[in-house]
C-alpha cells in the first residue's frame, strides 16, 4: 500500500520537477526578468494582474524588453516607445498572431477578426478595412450617421435639465447605436429591450475576461466545461450575440436583391457570392457572425470609456473646458453645424481629445500578440509561439517623449504658435498589421460627440461634490469610477420640451 502512495505522490512530483527544470533551462535564453518560481512563475514579483504600474516598475528594473513567467509560460513585455515601435512596426509580420486560450477558442471558435489568425484572419481583415472605408463615403456615409447620433446625444443630455446624471449610459447607448448602423443598417432605440440585453451581455463578457474564473477555465478546461459558474454565463452572453447576429444575417439574405449594399452585412453577403467558387475563400456566415460580435464588443467599450474620461477631465479642469468652448465660438460661431473637417479649425479642442487618450489610455496593456515564427529583436532570440505584450501605457507616459507625462496637459499636442502637432509616440490604436480596424470611425466619433457636447453644455460638479476620482478602474478597460456631473445648457436652444 505504501508503494501505491509513493507512486501517486512521487510521479506527479517528478513531473513538476522536470517541468520546472525545463523552465529554468528556457529562462536562460529569454530576455531578462524576475526569477521564475515553481508553479507561480514570476507572479511573486508582479502580483496576479498585468497592470500598468507593475509593468512600468518591471521595465525600470529589467529594461524595455523583459520576460515574465506565468507558471511555465513565458511572456515577453515590450516597454517604451522605441522598443514598442521596433516590435509592432519593424517586426509586424513576426508578431502577427493572437494567442488563443481554451476559453477564447470556445467563445470565438477561431473565427472573425479580433481573435483570428493565419489566412482566415488576413482575408477577413483585408475585407473589413475596405468595407469600413467604403461605408465612410457618401452623403449618407459614416460621418453623417455620427453627426446625427451626436445631435441625439445632445438631446438626451438636455432632457436632464441640468440635474446630476451618470453620463456612462447615455454615451454607451450612442456609441453602440452607431455600431448597429454600420453592421445592420439601422439604429436601436435605447429603450429597446434586446439592445439593453446586448449591452449587458457585452459588459459581463468583458468583466469575465479578466476574472479569476477565466484563468481557472484555461487551467482546467476539460473539468470547467462541465461545471456551473460565471464561465457558463459568459459563454451564454457570447451565444446571445451570435444568435442575434444570425437573425440579422437571415433578414438581410431575404432582402439581398432589393437594394444596393447599405451596411457591413450587405457587403459581406455580396462578397460571399463573388467568392463561392474560390477554394481559398474563407468568407462564410460563421466568420460574418463572429465579426459582427467583434465589432459590437470592441467598438462600444473603447470609445465610450474615452468619452467618459473626456467629460470627467472637463469637470476636473474647468479652465480647459472654457478654452475649448471659446475656441469653438471664435472659430465656428454659434450656428455653424460641426463636421469632422472642423477639427483643423479647432487645434486646441483636437489637442484636448488626443491628450485624454494619452493620459487616460483605456487598456491596461496592448492586446497580446503571439510570435508567428522565431526571430531576433534587439539582440534577443524570441521563439515561435511566445506570447508578447506591448505596454502601450509606457509609450504614452514615456518621460523621454512627453514633457509632463503624468499630468493632463493638452500642450503636449500644440506647438508654440498654437497649431496642433501630430506625435509619432501617440499610439492608442496600436500599430502595424493589427492596428485597430475601426480607428477612423473612432476618431470621428470622439471629435463629433465631444465637440457637440462641449458646445451645448457647461459641465460641472453636482452641488456638494468637491472633486471626482481621476484614478481608473483596472479591468479589461481602464474606465473611470462611476461619477455624476451636471450638464448646464449654454443657451435656450438646448432645452428639449
C-alpha positions, 0 to 999 in steps of 0.5 A: 500500500505504501508503494501505491502512495509513493507512486501517486505522490512521487510521479506527479512530483517528478513531473513538476520537477522536470517541468520546472527544470525545463523552465529554468533551462528556457529562462536562460535564453529569454530576455531578462526578468524576475526569477521564475518560481515553481508553479507561480512563475514570476507572479511573486514579483508582479502580483496576479494582474498585468497592470500598468504600474507593475509593468512600468516598475518591471521595465525600470528594473529589467529594461524595455524588453523583459520576460515574465513567467506565468507558471511555465509560460513565458511572456515577453513585455515590450516597454517604451516607445522605441522598443514598442515601435521596433516590435509592432512596426519593424517586426509586424509580420513576426508578431502577427498572431493572437494567442488563443486560450481554451476559453477564447477558442470556445467563445470565438471558435477561431473565427472573425477578426479580433481573435483570428489568425493565419489566412482566415484572419488576413482575408477577413481583415483585408475585407473589413478595412475596405468595407469600413472605408467604403461605408465612410463615403457618401452623403449618407456615409459614416460621418453623417450617421455620427453627426446625427447620433451626436445631435441625439446625444445632445438631446438626451443630455438636455432632457436632464435639465441640468440635474446630476446624471451618470453620463456612462449610459447615455454615451454607451447607448450612442456609441453602440447605436452607431455600431448597429448602423454600420453592421445592420443598417439601422439604429436601436432605440435605447429603450429597446429591450434586446439592445439593453440585453446586448449591452449587458451581455457585452459588459459581463463578457468583458468583466469575465475576461479578466476574472479569476474564473477565466484563468481557472477555465484555461487551467482546467478546461476539460473539468470547467466545461462541465461545471456551473459558474460565471464561465457558463454565463459568459459563454451564454452572453457570447451565444446571445450575440451570435444568435442575434447576429444570425437573425440579422444575417437571415433578414438581410439574405431575404432582402439581398436583391432589393437594394444596393449594399447599405451596411457591413452585412450587405457587403459581406453577403455580396462578397460571399457570392463573388467568392463561392467558387474560390477554394481559398475563400474563407468568407462564410456566415460563421466568420460574418457572425463572429465579426459582427460580435467583434465589432459590437464588443470592441467598438462600444467599450473603447470609445465610450470609456474615452468619452467618459474620461473626456467629460470627467477631465472637463469637470476636473479642469474647468479652465480647459473646458472654457478654452475649448468652448471659446475656441469653438465660438471664435472659430465656428460661431454659434450656428455653424453645424460641426463636421469632422473637417472642423477639427483643423479649425479647432487645434486646441479642442483636437489637442484636448481629445488626443491628450485624454487618450494619452493620459487616460489610455483605456487598456491596461496593456496592448492586446497580446500578440503571439510570435508567428515564427522565431526571430531576433529583436534587439539582440534577443532570440524570441521563439515561435509561439511566445506570447508578447505584450506591448505596454502601450501605457509606457509609450504614452507616459514615456518621460523621454517623449512627453514633457509632463507625462503624468499630468493632463496637459493638452500642450503636449499636442500644440506647438508654440504658435498654437497649431496642433502637432501630430506625435509619432509616440501617440499610439492608442490604436496600436500599430502595424498589421493589427492596428485597430480596424475601426480607428477612423470611425473612432476618431470621428466619433470622439471629435463629433460627440465631444465637440457637440457636447462641449458646445451645448453644455457647461459641465460641472460638479453636482452641488456638494461634490468637491472633486471626482476620482481621476484614478481608473478602474483596472479591468479589461478597460481602464474606465473611470469610477462611476461619477455624476456631473451636471450638464448646464445648457449654454443657451435656450436652444438646448432645452428639449420640451 
